[in-house]
């Protein structure tokens, strides 16, 4: 553990090394081992899905492996963090096994795994943290019964997994939005009584995603697949819980929710409520609507969605800082 090896007087060297290694490890892993990844077969129902055919898929395996390695090297580990990283890696592995499968896993199978991960994380959070929810936007706090908190947190984790997964359909989109979302959490945690160790996990993830974007910027050289997007969703949900205000997830992940969440909402209304004509003129995920119906290029989707999320994140940070001081 480098944190304990490098003297406190050289803390600047520690953080400089952390930033450098946190980027280089995933960058090199993705470059060296990309050929061991399965090849994308082209998604039949996705807009321009055939353009991805033959590209390395499932890069999330290398991304999350690098995240765990960098965290083990630089972050003082607690049992709570080990549990979180374990569940993130489990979600990644379920996505990766789906990525390499000859036939896509059914919704039931993936849903059950998501449920196990969601309940596990929610329970672990309650073991190491209070069940208090602080609504920062309204300046009030609530102490929830543990059972109620676990149910609500389970819904948050499950939703984050699937929202992020649905948003991974345009080169650079999921990675860019996730970086902005995680950076928002990182800044907010700098101005509150949050665990320093978890802040370093967030920073590790930002560096890892930045390295991935080197290869995923349009036209992409590789795809994170379910292995990456689903694991990122787990991390975003944990981040909202560690902020103490899960409601903030709506704001720091707003464009991920709009892009992927509306897709889930539309499917649910059609399948369960039999509303067959619901949102018939809106193609989901929304990134497909903007490309097909509005004529956006992939680059326009990524940049414009990122700009919107960036403005919302800055407004959120500004408002919460003004309330705090």
C-alpha positions as CSV (number, residue, x, y, z in Angstrom):
1,X,0.0,0.0,0.0
2,X,1.8,3.1,-1.3
3,X,-0.1,5.4,1.0
4,X,1.7,3.9,4.0
5,X,5.1,3.6,2.2
6,X,5.4,7.2,1.0
7,X,6.1,9.6,3.8
8,X,3.5,12.3,4.5
9,X,6.1,15.0,3.6
10,X,6.0,13.6,0.0
11,X,2.2,13.5,-0.3
12,X,2.4,15.5,-3.6
13,X,4.5,12.7,-5.1
14,X,1.9,10.2,-3.9
15,X,-1.0,12.0,-5.6
16,X,1.1,12.7,-8.7
17,X,2.0,9.0,-9.0
18,X,-1.6,8.0,-8.3
19,X,-2.9,10.2,-11.2
20,X,-0.2,8.9,-13.6
21,X,-0.6,5.2,-12.8
22,X,-4.4,5.5,-12.5
23,X,-4.4,6.5,-16.2
24,X,-1.5,4.4,-17.5
25,X,-2.6,1.0,-16.1
26,X,-6.0,0.9,-17.9
27,X,-4.5,2.6,-21.0
28,X,-1.9,-0.1,-21.3
29,X,-4.2,-3.0,-20.4
30,X,-6.7,-1.9,-23.1
31,X,-3.9,-1.5,-25.6
32,X,-2.0,-4.8,-24.9
33,X,-4.9,-7.1,-24.2
34,X,-7.6,-5.8,-26.6
35,X,-7.1,-8.8,-28.9
36,X,-8.2,-11.3,-26.2
37,X,-11.6,-9.6,-26.0
38,X,-14.6,-11.1,-27.9
39,X,-15.7,-9.5,-31.2
40,X,-18.9,-7.6,-31.5
41,X,-21.4,-9.3,-33.8
42,X,-23.3,-6.1,-34.6
43,X,-26.6,-5.4,-32.7
44,X,-29.5,-6.2,-34.9
45,X,-32.0,-3.6,-33.5
46,X,-29.5,-0.8,-32.7
47,X,-29.2,2.1,-35.0
48,X,-26.0,1.7,-37.0
49,X,-25.3,-1.5,-35.0
50,X,-23.6,-3.1,-37.9
51,X,-20.8,-0.5,-37.7
52,X,-19.6,-2.1,-34.5
53,X,-19.3,-5.5,-36.0
54,X,-15.8,-7.0,-35.5
55,X,-14.7,-4.5,-32.9
56,X,-13.3,-5.8,-29.5
57,X,-16.2,-5.9,-27.1
58,X,-16.3,-6.4,-23.3
59,X,-13.5,-4.0,-22.6
60,X,-15.2,-3.5,-19.2
61,X,-13.3,-6.6,-18.1
62,X,-9.9,-4.8,-18.5
63,X,-11.3,-1.5,-17.2
64,X,-12.7,-2.9,-13.9
65,X,-9.6,-5.1,-13.4
66,X,-7.4,-2.0,-13.7
67,X,-9.8,-0.1,-11.3
68,X,-9.5,-2.8,-8.6
69,X,-5.7,-3.0,-9.1
70,X,-5.1,0.7,-8.9
71,X,-7.4,0.9,-5.8
72,X,-5.5,-1.9,-4.1
73,X,-2.2,-0.1,-4.9
74,X,-3.1,3.4,-3.8
75,X,-6.3,3.4,-1.7
76,X,-6.2,2.5,2.0
77,X,-8.7,-0.4,2.0
78,X,-11.6,-0.9,4.4
79,X,-13.9,-3.9,4.5
80,X,-16.7,-1.7,3.2
81,X,-14.7,-0.7,0.1
82,X,-13.7,-4.3,-0.5
83,X,-17.3,-5.3,-0.5
84,X,-18.3,-2.6,-2.9
85,X,-15.4,-3.4,-5.3
86,X,-16.4,-7.1,-5.0
87,X,-20.0,-6.4,-6.1
88,X,-18.8,-4.0,-8.9
89,X,-16.6,-6.8,-10.2
90,X,-19.4,-9.3,-9.9
91,X,-21.7,-7.1,-11.9
92,X,-18.9,-6.7,-14.4
93,X,-18.4,-10.4,-14.8
94,X,-22.1,-11.0,-15.3
95,X,-22.0,-8.4,-18.1
96,X,-18.8,-9.9,-19.6
97,X,-20.2,-13.4,-19.6
98,X,-23.2,-12.0,-21.5
99,X,-20.8,-10.2,-23.9
100,X,-19.0,-13.4,-24.8
101,X,-22.1,-15.6,-24.9
102,X,-23.3,-16.9,-28.3
103,X,-26.8,-15.9,-27.4
104,X,-27.8,-12.9,-25.2
105,X,-28.8,-13.7,-21.7
106,X,-32.5,-13.3,-21.0
107,X,-33.8,-10.4,-18.9
108,X,-34.8,-12.7,-16.1
109,X,-31.2,-14.1,-15.7
110,X,-29.6,-10.6,-15.8
111,X,-32.4,-9.2,-13.6
112,X,-31.8,-11.8,-10.8
113,X,-28.0,-11.0,-10.8
114,X,-28.8,-7.3,-10.7
115,X,-31.1,-7.9,-7.8
116,X,-28.5,-9.9,-5.8
117,X,-25.9,-7.1,-6.4
118,X,-28.4,-4.4,-5.5
119,X,-29.5,-6.0,-2.3
120,X,-25.9,-6.9,-1.3
121,X,-24.7,-3.3,-1.8
122,X,-27.7,-1.8,0.0
123,X,-27.2,-4.2,2.9
124,X,-23.5,-3.5,3.1
125,X,-24.1,0.3,3.1
126,X,-26.5,0.0,6.0
127,X,-24.0,-2.1,8.0
128,X,-21.3,0.6,7.7
129,X,-23.4,3.8,7.5
130,X,-26.6,5.2,9.0
131,X,-29.9,4.9,7.3
132,X,-30.2,8.7,7.3
133,X,-31.2,10.4,4.1
134,X,-30.2,14.1,3.9
135,X,-32.1,16.0,1.3
136,X,-29.5,18.6,0.6
137,X,-31.7,20.5,-1.8
138,X,-34.3,21.0,0.9
139,X,-32.1,21.1,4.0
140,X,-33.8,18.3,5.9
141,X,-32.9,14.8,7.1
142,X,-34.8,11.6,7.7
143,X,-33.9,8.5,9.6
144,X,-35.3,5.6,7.7
145,X,-35.9,2.1,9.1
146,X,-33.1,-0.1,7.8
147,X,-35.6,-2.3,5.9
148,X,-37.1,0.7,4.1
149,X,-33.6,2.1,3.2
150,X,-32.5,-1.3,1.8
151,X,-35.6,-1.4,-0.4
152,X,-35.1,2.1,-1.7
153,X,-31.4,1.7,-2.2
154,X,-31.9,-1.6,-4.0
155,X,-34.2,0.2,-6.4
156,X,-31.6,2.9,-6.9
157,X,-28.8,0.4,-7.7
158,X,-31.0,-1.6,-10.0
159,X,-32.1,1.5,-11.8
160,X,-28.6,2.9,-12.2
161,X,-27.3,-0.4,-13.6
162,X,-30.0,-0.5,-16.3
163,X,-30.0,3.2,-17.1
164,X,-26.3,3.3,-17.7
165,X,-26.4,0.1,-19.7
166,X,-29.1,1.5,-22.0
167,X,-27.0,4.6,-22.6
168,X,-24.1,2.7,-24.0
169,X,-24.9,2.9,-27.7
170,X,-22.9,5.7,-29.1
171,X,-19.1,5.9,-29.3
172,X,-17.9,7.9,-26.3
173,X,-21.3,8.7,-24.8
174,X,-21.5,6.5,-21.8
175,X,-17.9,7.1,-20.9
176,X,-18.2,10.9,-21.3
177,X,-21.4,11.3,-19.3
178,X,-20.1,8.9,-16.6
179,X,-16.9,11.0,-16.2
180,X,-18.9,14.2,-15.7
181,X,-21.2,12.4,-13.2
182,X,-18.4,11.0,-11.2
183,X,-16.5,14.3,-11.3
184,X,-19.6,16.0,-9.9
185,X,-19.7,13.6,-7.0
186,X,-15.9,14.0,-6.4
187,X,-16.3,17.8,-6.2
188,X,-19.3,17.5,-3.9
189,X,-17.4,15.1,-1.6
190,X,-14.5,17.6,-1.3
191,X,-16.9,19.9,0.4
192,X,-18.5,17.5,2.8
193,X,-17.6,15.0,5.5
194,X,-17.1,12.1,3.2
195,X,-14.7,9.2,3.3
196,X,-11.3,10.1,1.7
197,X,-10.9,6.5,0.6
198,X,-14.1,6.5,-1.4
199,X,-13.1,9.8,-3.0
200,X,-10.0,8.1,-4.3
201,X,-12.1,5.2,-5.7
202,X,-14.1,7.9,-7.6
203,X,-10.9,9.5,-8.9
204,X,-9.6,6.1,-10.0
205,X,-12.8,5.5,-12.0
206,X,-12.5,8.9,-13.7
207,X,-8.9,8.1,-14.7
208,X,-9.9,4.7,-15.9
209,X,-12.8,6.0,-18.0
210,X,-10.5,8.7,-19.5
211,X,-8.1,6.0,-20.6
212,X,-11.0,4.1,-22.1
213,X,-12.2,7.2,-24.1
214,X,-8.8,7.3,-25.8
215,X,-10.0,4.1,-27.6
216,X,-13.7,4.7,-27.6
217,X,-13.9,8.2,-29.2
218,X,-15.8,8.1,-32.5
219,X,-14.9,6.1,-34.5
220,X,-14.3,3.7,-31.7
221,X,-11.6,1.0,-31.6
222,X,-13.3,-1.0,-28.9
223,X,-16.5,-1.2,-26.8
224,X,-16.9,-1.5,-23.0
225,X,-20.0,-3.7,-23.5
226,X,-22.3,-4.8,-20.6
227,X,-19.1,-5.6,-18.7
228,X,-18.3,-1.9,-18.4
229,X,-21.7,-0.1,-18.5
230,X,-23.4,-2.2,-15.8
231,X,-20.4,-2.0,-13.4
232,X,-20.3,1.8,-13.9
233,X,-24.0,2.0,-13.0
234,X,-23.2,0.2,-9.7
235,X,-20.5,2.7,-8.9
236,X,-22.7,5.7,-9.7
237,X,-25.4,4.3,-7.3
238,X,-22.9,3.8,-4.5
239,X,-21.7,7.3,-5.0
240,X,-25.2,8.7,-4.5
241,X,-25.6,6.7,-1.3
242,X,-22.1,7.8,0.0
243,X,-23.1,11.4,-0.6
244,X,-25.9,10.8,1.9
245,X,-28.5,12.1,-0.5
246,X,-29.6,9.5,-3.1
247,X,-31.9,12.1,-4.6
248,X,-28.8,13.9,-6.1
249,X,-28.5,10.9,-8.5
250,X,-31.3,12.5,-10.5
251,X,-29.1,15.6,-11.1
252,X,-25.5,14.3,-11.4
253,X,-26.7,11.5,-13.7
254,X,-29.5,13.5,-15.4
255,X,-28.6,12.8,-19.0
256,X,-28.0,9.1,-18.3
257,X,-31.5,8.9,-16.9
258,X,-33.0,10.8,-19.8
259,X,-31.2,8.7,-22.4
260,X,-31.5,5.2,-20.9
261,X,-34.3,5.8,-18.3
262,X,-36.9,6.8,-20.8
263,X,-36.2,3.6,-22.7
264,X,-36.9,1.6,-19.6
265,X,-40.0,3.6,-18.9
266,X,-41.3,3.1,-22.5
267,X,-40.7,-0.6,-22.4
268,X,-42.4,-1.0,-19.0
269,X,-45.5,1.0,-20.1
270,X,-45.8,-1.1,-23.3
271,X,-45.1,-4.5,-21.7
272,X,-46.8,-4.2,-18.3
273,X,-49.5,-1.6,-18.8
274,X,-50.3,-2.6,-22.4
275,X,-49.9,1.0,-23.7
276,X,-48.9,-0.1,-27.1
277,X,-49.0,3.4,-28.7
278,X,-47.0,5.0,-25.8
279,X,-44.2,7.3,-27.1
280,X,-44.6,5.8,-30.5
281,X,-43.0,8.9,-32.2
282,X,-40.0,8.8,-29.8
283,X,-37.3,6.3,-30.5
284,X,-35.4,5.0,-27.5
285,X,-32.8,5.2,-26.2
286,X,-33.0,8.9,-26.8
287,X,-29.5,9.0,-28.4
288,X,-31.1,6.9,-31.2
289,X,-34.0,9.4,-31.5
290,X,-31.5,12.2,-31.9
291,X,-29.5,10.4,-34.5
292,X,-32.4,8.9,-36.5
293,X,-35.2,11.5,-36.1
294,X,-33.2,14.7,-35.6
295,X,-30.2,14.0,-37.8
296,X,-27.5,14.3,-35.1
297,X,-24.1,12.8,-35.8
298,X,-22.5,10.6,-33.1
299,X,-20.2,13.5,-32.2
300,X,-23.1,15.9,-31.8
301,X,-24.9,13.5,-29.5
302,X,-21.9,13.1,-27.3
303,X,-20.9,16.7,-27.1
304,X,-24.4,18.1,-26.7
305,X,-25.5,15.6,-24.1
306,X,-22.2,16.2,-22.3
307,X,-22.7,20.0,-22.4
308,X,-26.2,19.7,-20.9
309,X,-25.0,17.4,-18.1
310,X,-22.0,19.7,-17.5
311,X,-24.3,22.7,-17.0
312,X,-26.7,20.8,-14.7
313,X,-23.7,19.5,-12.7
314,X,-22.2,23.0,-12.4
315,X,-25.6,24.4,-11.3
316,X,-26.0,21.6,-8.7
317,X,-22.5,22.2,-7.3
318,X,-23.0,26.0,-7.2
319,X,-26.4,25.7,-5.4
320,X,-25.2,23.2,-2.8
321,X,-22.0,25.2,-2.1
322,X,-24.1,28.3,-1.6
323,X,-26.4,26.5,0.8
324,X,-23.4,25.0,2.7
325,X,-21.7,28.4,3.1
